[in-house]
Amino acid sequence: MFIDDYFIEGEDRIRFTREQGSRFAKEVADDFNPLHDADATRFCIPGDLLFAVFLARYGVSQHMEFTFSGMVAEDVELLLPEPADHLLIRDAQDRDYLDILRGGDTSHDETLTQNLTRNYVEFSGHTFPHILEPLLAGANVILNPARPMVMYLSMTIDLDRLDVSNPQLVGGDHKIDIDGKRGNVELLFNLVENGEVVGRGAKRLVLGGLREYDKDAMDAAIADFDHRKKVYFDS
């Protein structure tokens, strides 16, 4: 699968280099979060890359919940448990990073796995600015431009059936709840194939360091995003 280029697998564990994490973020997810730059001081592996890898390894289940509890740095070795309804992803020092709950039937069809991965990651990678900017503006808040704090908390997918091959993600009624300088965001979506809703899901984020909305600062942040993307693909 295409995902094989973005991780290094041992007998019972996987790890990621900075270059692999950064390339996945930019070339697959269209995600230009500075945390995923290969030279970033606080670099971390994209949560969507972890989702993609574990979907490829364990298959697509009708019900899936991914809850993130730690940021994966370069070359951290994650141990691979045997397939089960509850998977706790840890490193050799017993640090927790990801909790996965699965239910219903499971498919290992490569076409479904690959298309669902690509479609979800593309949707997820466009969180900023495409989805977050209008939500923040509507709530009259903005992320701290100097140090934006956006944490990927969890995601859920429910499929009504598994005899599908290329379900597209269609955004739904996204929600934002502000409490002082913190915020909780829930991005809702449907999974649609041939015009029929075959599933639904949600991605949840935690925001920090919020301040009163400033259009000039938001415009500058979006311009910086666009510039970083252009420089990367032009180089």
C-alpha positions, 0 to 999 in steps of 0.5 A: 500500500502507498502508506508503506513509504511512511514508516519503518516496521520491525518484527513487532514494532514500528517507528517513523523518521522526521522526513517520513512524518513531514512528507506524509503531512504535506504530500498526502494530507496537505497539512502544513502545520509547523509541528510537522516540519522536519526541522521543527523543534517540537516536531511530532508525527501526524496523528493522521499517519498513525490512523493510516498505519493502524488501519492498514495493519488491523483493517477497517471495522464497522465501528472505530474509535481512535483516542490520542494520549501522547505525541509521537516523536521521531524514532519512537518505537511503537509496539504492535499488539495482536489484533483485538477489539481494544488496542492500546498502543505503547512504546517499550517504556510503557508510555501510552500514545493511542487507544483504539476501540473496534466493533462489528465486522472487519474488512481487510479489503485493500481498495476500501482501506486505501480509499478510506484512508486517503479520503479521511486524511484529505478531509482531516488535513484541511482542518486549517484553514478551510474548516477552522477559520469560519468556526473561529470567526463565528465564535469571535476567537483566534488561535495565538498566531505566535504559538497556535495550540491545536491538539488532535484528541480523537476520531470516530467512524461508524460504517453501516456496512463494509461492501463499499469501496470508495466512501467519500467524506462529506462535511456536516454541522461542525461544532465549537465550544469556547471556555475562556482561552480553551475550546473544543471542536467537533468536526462531523462528516458523513461517508457517502458512496454513489449518493448513499450515506453509508456511514458517519464520523467525527474528529475532535480537537482541543484548542488552547491560547485563544484570544479575541478574533483579529481579522488581520492576524487571521489573514496573515496566518492563512497567507503564511499557510499558503506561502509555506505550501507554495514554497514546499511544492516549488522547491 
